[in-house]
């Protein structure tokens, strides 16, 4: 039985990881008593005594926690932003070419950001295949459930006292084009030009829909080449699949995959303009589901073990 410690298990990502692991009979989850949950000595012992340690912490605290880990056998999976572009860390998106084996062999895995996961799933295969150029001028927007904002935002939306502006429509943020996921989007996709990126919080708990917009002449081979690339890239297992036509009567709901740990990608458009769309759960493949997938690979398990992945 493998020992797993979640440092920061009281947050939304940590809670979802703990929930997913609770039914596992091959995992012993190490839980610190409330009185020692923040004690450095107790945390150090738990981190070094674990086969896998999840860091569900703010960036600075995650960096501090990594410095506590002295055991060479402990696999650290950091769900914060701190190490996603850092040397010596493997970016935990197994469906991208060549990464599954590196993740399985790594002791330092950076879990992807939620918005970044949807963008990278759409763009990285196209850049790698030469369909998109690294300097392509891309625009993207992302609809996310309010659980992505953590406990405070969840409480704000569910308090019964939220203003109408929160419940009657989406709320765009990161207006200064400095969203914290942009560095990993650039690095992992091999881009030299950041996209214009517009994240929007929508009034449902969970679910995410990332859309990349581009003119067709930016994509070598157009829509058919993009679809062929997705079919090829996402036919080798994992939690991402290509969906030919997932629309619901001409609509695409951002909440369609809420509660699940998989992702679907699609491409639509006309001769002049294209949209690339990924849909998933911001707490699933966008956070805790991805973290457990990476843990499964590091432990030599089937990567979907313990995850909510409906049969297709």
C-alpha positions in Angstrom: 0.0 0.0 0.0 1.3 3.4 -1.0 1.3 6.3 1.5 0.0 9.7 0.2 0.2 13.0 2.0 -1.9 16.0 0.8 -0.2 19.2 2.1 -3.0 21.7 2.0 -5.9 19.3 2.1 -8.4 21.9 3.3 -8.5 23.8 -0.1 -10.8 22.9 -3.0 -8.1 21.0 -5.0 -6.9 19.1 -1.9 -10.5 18.2 -0.8 -11.3 16.8 -4.3 -8.0 14.8 -4.3 -8.9 13.4 -0.9 -12.4 12.6 -2.0 -11.1 10.7 -5.1 -8.6 8.8 -3.0 -11.0 7.8 -0.2 -12.3 4.8 -2.1 -8.9 3.5 -3.1 -7.8 0.3 -1.3 -4.2 0.6 -2.6 -3.7 4.1 -1.0 -3.2 5.1 2.6 -3.9 8.8 2.9 -1.8 10.4 5.7 -3.9 13.0 7.5 -2.3 15.3 10.2 -4.5 16.2 13.2 -5.9 19.8 13.1 -3.5 20.9 15.8 -0.4 19.9 13.8 -1.7 20.5 10.3 0.5 23.6 10.0 3.4 22.5 12.2 6.6 22.5 10.2 8.1 19.4 11.9 4.9 17.3 11.5 4.6 18.4 7.8 8.3 17.6 7.2 7.8 14.0 8.6 4.7 13.5 6.6 6.3 14.8 3.4 9.3 12.6 3.7 7.3 9.5 4.8 5.1 9.6 1.8 5.4 7.8 -1.5 3.5 10.7 -3.1 3.1 14.2 -1.7 0.5 16.5 -3.2 1.2 20.2 -2.6 -2.1 22.1 -2.6 -0.7 25.4 -1.4 0.0 29.0 -2.4 3.1 29.4 -4.5 5.4 30.6 -1.7 4.3 27.8 0.7 4.8 25.2 -2.1 8.4 26.3 -2.6 9.0 26.1 1.1 7.4 22.6 1.3 9.6 21.3 -1.5 12.7 22.4 0.5 11.5 20.2 3.3 11.5 17.1 1.1 14.8 15.2 1.6 13.7 11.6 0.8 14.9 10.7 -2.7 11.9 8.4 -3.2 9.1 10.9 -2.5 7.2 12.0 -5.6 6.1 15.6 -5.3 3.1 16.7 -7.3 2.7 20.5 -7.0 -0.7 21.9 -7.9 0.4 25.5 -7.5 1.9 27.8 -10.1 5.3 27.8 -8.5 7.1 25.1 -10.6 5.2 24.9 -13.9 8.0 26.5 -15.9 10.9 25.5 -13.5 13.9 23.5 -14.5 13.9 20.0 -13.1 10.1 19.7 -13.0 8.1 17.6 -15.4 4.9 19.3 -16.7 2.1 16.9 -15.9 0.1 16.6 -19.1 0.5 13.0 -20.1 -1.4 13.2 -23.4 1.2 15.4 -25.0 3.8 13.6 -27.1 6.7 12.1 -25.1 5.5 13.2 -21.7 3.8 10.1 -20.3 7.1 8.2 -19.8 8.8 11.3 -18.4 6.1 11.8 -15.9 6.2 8.2 -14.8 9.9 8.5 -14.1 9.9 11.9 -12.5 10.0 12.7 -8.8 9.0 16.3 -9.4 5.8 16.9 -11.3 4.1 20.3 -11.8 0.4 19.9 -12.2 -1.0 22.1 -15.0 -3.2 25.1 -14.5 -6.9 24.8 -15.4 -7.2 27.4 -18.1 -3.7 26.4 -19.3 -4.8 22.7 -19.7 -7.6 23.6 -22.1 -5.4 26.0 -24.1 -2.4 23.6 -24.3 -4.5 20.6 -25.3 -5.7 22.7 -28.3 -2.6 24.5 -29.3 0.5 22.4 -28.5 -0.3 19.5 -31.0 -0.8 22.0 -33.8 2.5 23.9 -33.2 4.3 20.6 -32.9 2.8 19.4 -36.2 3.7 22.7 -37.9 0.0 23.5 -38.5 0.4 26.7 -36.4 3.5 28.8 -36.3 5.0 29.7 -32.9 4.4 33.4 -33.5 0.8 33.0 -34.6 -1.4 35.8 -33.3 -3.9 33.8 -31.2 -6.9 34.9 -29.1 -8.6 32.8 -26.5 -11.3 33.0 -23.9 -12.2 30.6 -21.1 -15.4 30.1 -19.2 -14.9 28.6 -15.7 -17.1 27.6 -12.9 -16.8 29.7 -9.7 -15.1 26.8 -7.8 -11.9 27.8 -9.6 -11.7 30.8 -7.3 -11.4 28.7 -4.2 -13.3 28.7 -1.0 -13.8 32.4 -0.7 -15.4 32.7 -4.2 -17.5 29.6 -3.6 -18.8 31.2 -0.4 -19.4 34.5 -2.2 -21.5 32.8 -4.9 -23.4 30.6 -2.5 -24.0 33.0 0.4 -27.5 34.0 -0.8 -26.3 37.6 -0.6 -24.4 37.9 -3.8 -25.3 40.8 -6.1 -27.2 40.1 -9.3 -24.0 40.9 -11.3 -22.6 37.6 -10.0 -25.6 35.4 -10.8 -27.0 36.9 -14.0 -23.9 36.6 -16.2 -20.2 35.9 -16.5 -17.5 38.1 -15.0 -14.4 38.6 -17.0 -11.1 39.1 -15.1 -7.3 39.4 -15.6 -8.1 42.5 -17.7 -4.5 43.6 -17.8 -3.5 40.5 -19.8 -1.2 39.2 -17.0 -3.0 36.0 -16.1 -0.7 33.6 -14.1 -1.2 30.7 -16.5 0.3 32.6 -19.5 3.9 31.5 -18.8 3.1 27.8 -18.9 0.9 28.3 -22.0 3.8 29.9 -23.8 6.5 27.5 -22.7 4.6 24.2 -23.2 3.1 25.2 -26.5 6.5 26.5 -27.8 4.9 29.9 -28.5 6.9 33.1 -28.9 3.9 35.3 -28.7 1.4 35.3 -25.9 -2.3 35.0 -26.8 -4.8 37.6 -26.0 -6.5 35.7 -23.2 -9.8 36.5 -21.6 -10.9 34.3 -18.6 -14.5 34.6 -17.5 -16.1 33.3 -14.3 -19.6 32.0 -14.9 -22.4 31.3 -12.4 -22.2 27.5 -12.1 -20.0 25.6 -9.6 -17.7 23.7 -11.9 -17.0 23.1 -15.6 -14.7 24.8 -18.0 -14.7 25.7 -21.7 -11.6 27.1 -23.4 -11.9 28.5 -26.9 -9.1 29.5 -29.2 -10.1 31.7 -32.1 -8.0 32.1 -35.3 -8.3 33.0 -39.0 -8.1 29.9 -41.1 -5.1 31.1 -43.1 -3.0 30.9 -39.9 -3.5 27.1 -39.9 -1.7 25.1 -42.6 -4.2 22.7 -44.0 -7.1 24.5 -42.4 -9.9 22.8 -40.4 -9.4 19.3 -41.8 -5.7 19.3 -40.9 -6.5 20.4 -37.3 -9.2 17.7 -36.9 -6.8 15.1 -38.3 -4.1 16.3 -35.9 -6.4 16.0 -32.9 -7.6 12.5 -33.9 -4.0 11.3 -34.2 -2.8 13.0 -30.9 -5.7 11.9 -28.7 -6.2 8.3 -29.9 -3.5 6.8 -27.6 -5.3 6.6 -24.3 -5.3 9.1 -21.5 -8.1 11.4 -20.4 -8.3 13.6 -23.5 -10.3 12.6 -26.5 -11.3 14.2 -29.8 -15.1 14.8 -30.2 -16.2 15.2 -33.8 -19.5 17.0 -33.0 -20.3 17.3 -29.3 -22.7 20.2 -29.7 -26.1 20.2 -28.0 -28.4 21.4 -30.8 -25.8 24.0 -31.9 -24.7 24.9 -28.4 -21.7 24.0 -26.3 -22.2 24.1 -22.5 -19.3 25.0 -20.3 -20.8 22.8 -17.6 -21.2 19.6 -19.8 -18.3 17.8 -18.2 -18.8 19.0 -14.6 -17.9 16.3 -12.0 -15.7 14.4 -14.4 -12.0 14.0 -14.8 -11.7 13.8 -18.6 -11.5 16.4 -21.4 -12.9 16.6 -24.9 -11.4 18.7 -27.7 -13.2 19.8 -31.0 -12.7 22.2 -33.9 -15.3 24.1 -35.8 -15.6 26.9 -38.3 -15.9 28.0 -41.9 -13.4 28.7 -44.7 -12.3 32.0 -43.1 -12.6 31.6 -39.3 -12.0 28.7 -36.9 -12.7 28.0 -33.3 -10.9 25.3 -31.3 -12.8 24.2 -28.1 -11.9 22.1 -25.1 -14.4 21.2 -22.4 -13.6 19.7 -19.0 -14.1 20.2 -15.2 -11.8 22.9 -13.8 -11.5 20.8 -10.6 -11.2 17.6 -12.6 -8.8 17.4 -15.5 -8.1 21.1 -14.7 -6.8 20.3 -11.2 -7.4 17.3 -8.9 -8.2 14.8 -11.6 -5.0 15.6 -13.4 -3.0 15.4 -10.2 -4.3 11.9 -9.5 -3.7 10.9 -13.1 0.0 12.0 -12.6 0.1 10.1 -9.3 -1.2 6.9 -11.0 1.5 7.2 -13.6 4.2 7.7 -11.0 3.0 4.7 -9.1 2.7 2.4 -12.2 -1.1 2.3 -12.0 -3.5 2.6 -14.9 -3.8 6.4 -15.2 -7.6 6.5 -14.9 -7.7 4.5 -11.6 -10.0 6.2 -9.1 -11.2 8.9 -11.5 -14.6 9.7 -12.9 -14.2 8.9 -16.6 -17.4 7.7 -18.2 -17.1 5.0 -20.9 -17.3 6.5 -24.4 
